[in-house]
Each structure stands twice: as structure tokens, then as C-alpha cells.
Amino acid sequence: MLSDVDVNVNVKIDAMGAADIPAVVALGSGATTGQLQEELTRPWALCFVARDSSARVIGFVLTWHVTDELHILDVVVEAELRRRGIGRALMQHALTRARERSAVHVYLEVRRGNAAAIRLYRALGFFTLAVRKKYYPDGEDAIEMAARMDPDTGQIMPGRDEVNPEHV
Ligand SMILES: CC(C)(COP(=O)(O)OP(=O)(O)OC[C@H]1O[C@@H](n2cnc3c(N)ncnc32)[C@H](O)[C@@H]1OP(=O)(O)O)[C@@H](O)C(=O)NCCC(=O)NCCS
């Protein structure tokens, strides 16, 4: 399904196809060609790309949907086009598509030092669940975050932080 997005650039979001993989790798999320090819074979993987008016890939989100849970594995926007609402639009698109498949609980991990991503998730209504010490190979902690969608409306329901990462 394709969706038009009201952001500061003319953006369309649709499902990632095999032809998009080189452009997604070039966005620099760290995902390799092989990993992305594998995602396309997984029935539970929902991958979307944001395209500019020339259909060039400028953003990407990778999620896994399992029963009533959605896991956000990656979201990345081209460096020069950040802070224009594209990351938020990709996240909202993924949440909407997952809700259509009955997802309610949404989970993700983010680096403790990734202030931009944490602000984005907070703006969407995510709350903290836990801190995973030295989760990443370079030793940085992960903050585990969650959100809950109202099964009827799809709105993110208010949630409270279960840990304060400053104190963990
Ligand atoms: C995280 C990322 C995807 C955000 O994409 P984006 O298109 O720039 O985000 P948006 O413009 O939709 O921002 C939505 C909100 O998130 C917050 N936000 C996003 N970037 C921010 C920044 N650099 N500093 C502070 N807040 C930020 C703001 O609340 C923003 O709303 P506002 O602009 O109205 O204040 C982008 O910074 C990125 O690609 N980072 C590198 C990859 C990455 O770290 N991904 C996360 C992996 S867990």
C-alpha cells in the first residue's frame, strides 16, 4: 500500500522491493545487502521505504510483526533530509500497517546516546521499559522502549516510563 505524506518534502512511502536494496544500504543504517534480501523472504518482516518526487529512496524502516507485537528493528533517513518529518512518517506508516494486522504492542531498542531517535520515539508516545547494559558490540547500553496501540483506533495510548535511564 502506498501513502502520501504531509512533510516538508514531497514523500511517498511504500513497501521495499529488491530493487531498492542498494539505495537502502547506501542510507548507511548498517544493514547489508544480504540481510535485506533475507528480510524480503520473511513473511513477518514489514519493510518500507520513503521516496522523493523522483522515486529516489530517502528513508527506510524495518519491522517484524509477530502475533500482536511489532518490533522496530531499524529506521533511517538520508542525512541531508533529516528533521523534516520523514522519520516520523515512516514510523507512523509502519505502525498503521502493523495495526491492520492486529499488532498492539510495539517494542524497540535504541542506543542510549542516540538523542535524535529517542526524541522521535518519545514524540510518538513510546516509554522506557528497561536498560540493557552493553547491548551493542561496542559496549554502548540499549534503552528498551515500548508503545501500545489502541486496538480500536490505532492511537498510541499514554504510557509511563518503567525505568529512568539516567538512574540505571
Ligand atoms: C532518527 C531519525 C530516523 C529521525 O528521522 P528524521 O526524519 O530526522 O525525524 P523527524 O524529522 O520525523 O523528527 C520527528 C521528531 O523527532 C525528534 N527529532 C528528530 N531528530 C532530532 C534531533 N536531531 N534532535 C532532536 N530531536 C529530534 C523531534 O521531536 C522531531 O520533531 P520536530 O522536528 O517537530 O521537533 C534520523 O535522525 C536518522 O536517520 N538517524 C540515523 C539512524 C538512526 O539512528 N536510527 C535509529 C535507530 S534505533
The ligand as an SDF file (V2000), in Angstrom:
LIG
                    3D

 48 50  0  0  0  0  0  0  0  0999 V2000
   16.2980    9.0120   13.9850 C   0  0  0  0  0  0  0  0  0  0  0  0
   15.9670    9.5040   12.5630 C   0  0  0  0  0  0  0  0  0  0  0  0
   15.4310    8.3340   11.7580 C   0  0  0  0  0  0  0  0  0  0  0  0
   14.9110   10.6070   12.6510 C   0  0  0  0  0  0  0  0  0  0  0  0
   14.4890   10.9170   11.3350 O   0  0  0  0  0  0  0  0  0  0  0  0
   14.0050   12.3930   10.9450 P   0  0  0  0  0  0  0  0  0  0  0  0
   13.3480   12.3230    9.6270 O   0  0  0  0  0  0  0  0  0  0  0  0
   15.1190   13.3500   11.0830 O   0  0  0  0  0  0  0  0  0  0  0  0
   12.9460   12.6840   12.1060 O   0  0  0  0  0  0  0  0  0  0  0  0
   11.6900   13.6670   12.0250 P   0  0  0  0  0  0  0  0  0  0  0  0
   12.0460   14.8740   11.2250 O   0  0  0  0  0  0  0  0  0  0  0  0
   10.4990   12.8890   11.6080 O   0  0  0  0  0  0  0  0  0  0  0  0
   11.5750   14.0880   13.5610 O   0  0  0  0  0  0  0  0  0  0  0  0
   10.3960   13.8560   14.3100 C   0  0  0  0  0  0  0  0  0  0  0  0
   10.6690   14.3120   15.7330 C   0  0  0  0  0  0  0  0  0  0  0  0
   11.7310   13.5450   16.3080 O   0  0  0  0  0  0  0  0  0  0  0  0
   12.5690   14.4040   17.1230 C   0  0  0  0  0  0  0  0  0  0  0  0
   13.8900   14.5370   16.4970 N   0  0  0  0  0  0  0  0  0  0  0  0
   14.2960   14.0110   15.3190 C   0  0  0  0  0  0  0  0  0  0  0  0
   15.5990   14.3180   15.0990 N   0  0  0  0  0  0  0  0  0  0  0  0
   16.0070   15.0530   16.1520 C   0  0  0  0  0  0  0  0  0  0  0  0
   17.2460   15.6720   16.5020 C   0  0  0  0  0  0  0  0  0  0  0  0
   18.3510   15.5920   15.7130 N   0  0  0  0  0  0  0  0  0  0  0  0
   17.3310   16.3300   17.6720 N   0  0  0  0  0  0  0  0  0  0  0  0
   16.2630   16.4290   18.4940 C   0  0  0  0  0  0  0  0  0  0  0  0
   15.0280   15.8860   18.2060 N   0  0  0  0  0  0  0  0  0  0  0  0
   14.9240   15.1940   17.0510 C   0  0  0  0  0  0  0  0  0  0  0  0
   11.8470   15.7230   17.1700 C   0  0  0  0  0  0  0  0  0  0  0  0
   10.9130   15.6620   18.2350 O   0  0  0  0  0  0  0  0  0  0  0  0
   11.1440   15.7410   15.8360 C   0  0  0  0  0  0  0  0  0  0  0  0
   10.0380   16.6060   15.7820 O   0  0  0  0  0  0  0  0  0  0  0  0
   10.2820   18.1770   15.4500 P   0  0  0  0  0  0  0  0  0  0  0  0
   11.1990   18.2480   14.2710 O   0  0  0  0  0  0  0  0  0  0  0  0
    8.8930   18.6640   15.1420 O   0  0  0  0  0  0  0  0  0  0  0  0
   10.8810   18.7630   16.6840 O   0  0  0  0  0  0  0  0  0  0  0  0
   17.2270   10.1060   11.8680 C   0  0  0  0  0  0  0  0  0  0  0  0
   17.8430   11.0230   12.7550 O   0  0  0  0  0  0  0  0  0  0  0  0
   18.2470    9.0730   11.4530 C   0  0  0  0  0  0  0  0  0  0  0  0
   18.1670    8.5120   10.3540 O   0  0  0  0  0  0  0  0  0  0  0  0
   19.2400    8.7990   12.3110 N   0  0  0  0  0  0  0  0  0  0  0  0
   20.2920    7.8050   11.9990 C   0  0  0  0  0  0  0  0  0  0  0  0
   19.7550    6.3930   12.0990 C   0  0  0  0  0  0  0  0  0  0  0  0
   19.2860    6.0760   13.4880 C   0  0  0  0  0  0  0  0  0  0  0  0
   19.9390    6.3930   14.4750 O   0  0  0  0  0  0  0  0  0  0  0  0
   18.1290    5.3890   13.5600 N   0  0  0  0  0  0  0  0  0  0  0  0
   17.5410    4.9480   14.8130 C   0  0  0  0  0  0  0  0  0  0  0  0
   17.9450    3.5410   15.0900 C   0  0  0  0  0  0  0  0  0  0  0  0
   17.2270    2.9620   16.6360 S   0  0  0  0  0  0  0  0  0  0  0  0
  1  2  1  0
  2  3  1  0
  2  4  1  0
  2 36  1  0
  4  5  1  0
  5  6  1  0
  6  7  2  0
  6  8  1  0
  6  9  1  0
  9 10  1  0
 10 11  2  0
 10 12  1  0
 10 13  1  0
 13 14  1  0
 14 15  1  0
 15 16  1  0
 15 30  1  0
 16 17  1  0
 17 18  1  0
 17 28  1  0
 18 19  1  0
 18 27  1  0
 19 20  2  0
 20 21  1  0
 21 22  1  0
 21 27  2  0
 22 23  1  0
 22 24  2  0
 24 25  1  0
 25 26  2  0
 26 27  1  0
 28 29  1  0
 28 30  1  0
 30 31  1  0
 31 32  1  0
 32 33  2  0
 32 34  1  0
 32 35  1  0
 36 37  1  0
 36 38  1  0
 38 39  2  0
 38 40  1  0
 40 41  1  0
 41 42  1  0
 42 43  1  0
 43 44  2  0
 43 45  1  0
 45 46  1  0
 46 47  1  0
 47 48  1  0
M  END
$$$$
